[in-house]
Amino acid sequence: MTEDFTPDELARLRADTPGTAHRIHLNNAGAALMPAPVLAAVTDHLRREAEIGGYEAKAEQADRIEGVYRSVARLLNAHVDEVVLAENATVAWQWAFYAQPFALGDRILTTTAEYAANYLAYLQVARRTGAVVETIPDRTDGTLDPQALEAMIDDRVRLIAITWIPTNGGLVNPAAEVGRIARAHGIPYLLDACQAAGQLPIDVEAIGCDMLAATGRKFLRGPRGTGFLYIRRNLIERTEPAMIDLFGAEYAGDAGYRLRADARRFETWESDHAARLGLGVAIDYALAIGLDRIEKRCRLLGDRLRARLAEIPGATVHDLGPDPAAIIGFTLDGIAASEIAARLTAERINLSISVPTSTPIDATRRKLPDLVRASPHYYNSEDEIDRLADALKVLAASA
């Protein structure tokens, strides 16, 4: 049984998060508040670079920098040689996607909840190569339908690529069921886990994905400008990066060049080592708390907010799925999302806005307007959820 957070533990975690002292931060799906040890890891390394030089500071911290790969591997239940560090999740995802070979008539299968940036990449490759992009139907609860996916499989499917949790709500797609189908048919499977990493436990072996991309800035509570990619061992050796430099490959004379044997063939030589050290600390921080415990508390807070919103006249929650995660997309009748966010920002409550263009297939199908997005994390208190709900109730009454 997953252990609940005790009041003392929550108090300690909040004391470790300076931002909680002066505002209610419910924009963790955008960028979470970094805990103090993460901030210290970043600033300490930057200070050391200023004191002795960037190359020298890197040399001093070589073991800790290498340890970041091990932390990511532990987070994902992966091998260290399957881990790639990137400047952000977009770059990590693009490294994986653009390395896949496509030709005329090849099929890319994706989900209605796909993030816009990913979908644009599919369209670009389709225009270049003649591949086609197809959307997997959903079940009545809004989640991707594995049976429908199975029925779509033929020898022209070259990639299954989905978003696990979308940016505009708490839907959790059945990632492991997709993995079972992909493995049974030998089709590469790319999973966008940006909104899952740090909020849910991730086990790439259990999921069955071949590639997984995620960011550090969201629920992992790491610095901005960090991300990572997982690539399964048996895919690495037959995957050529779209671009290479002298970190991922070496000059090999008459042979031209030789790629690294591990997943780091995708990386480039220059990187932000301070941010990477912060990412490693953030991952270790989450692992020490326990991802099972984090998931339970995130869902508890998300459910609490949905229940409070249900009590407010004119409030509509637009989330899909039977067991949503801690991202809540909602509207208030008669009040634009931008106005709601601005009014609450003035009260030191951080929310964000999810625009239809961020999830174009889902938003078009459901005719969604701009949504207010609230995304609590484990360090948020029940009182903060109630204070948000009370403020929204006042706003709704004034409409």
Secondary structure, 3 states (H helix, E strand, C coil): CCCCCCHHHHHHHHHCCHHHHCCEECECCCCCCCCHHHHHHHHHHHHHHHHHCHHHHHHHCHHHHHHHHHHHHHHHCCCHHHEEEECCHHHHHHHHHHCCCCCCCCEEEEECCCCHHHHHHHHHHHHHHCCEEEEECECCCCCECHHHHHHHCCCCEEEEEEECCCCCCCCCCCHHHHHHHHHHHCCCEEEECCCCECCECCCHHHHCCCEEEEECCCCCCCCCCCEEEEECHHHHCCCCCCCCCCCCEEECHHHCEEECCCHHHHCCCCCCHHHHHHHHHHHHHHHHHCHHHHHHHHHHHHHHHHHHHHCCCCEEECCCCCCCCCCEEEEECCECHHHHHHHHHHCCEECEEECHHHCHHHHHHHCCCCEEEEECCCCCCHHHHHHHHHHHHHHHHHC
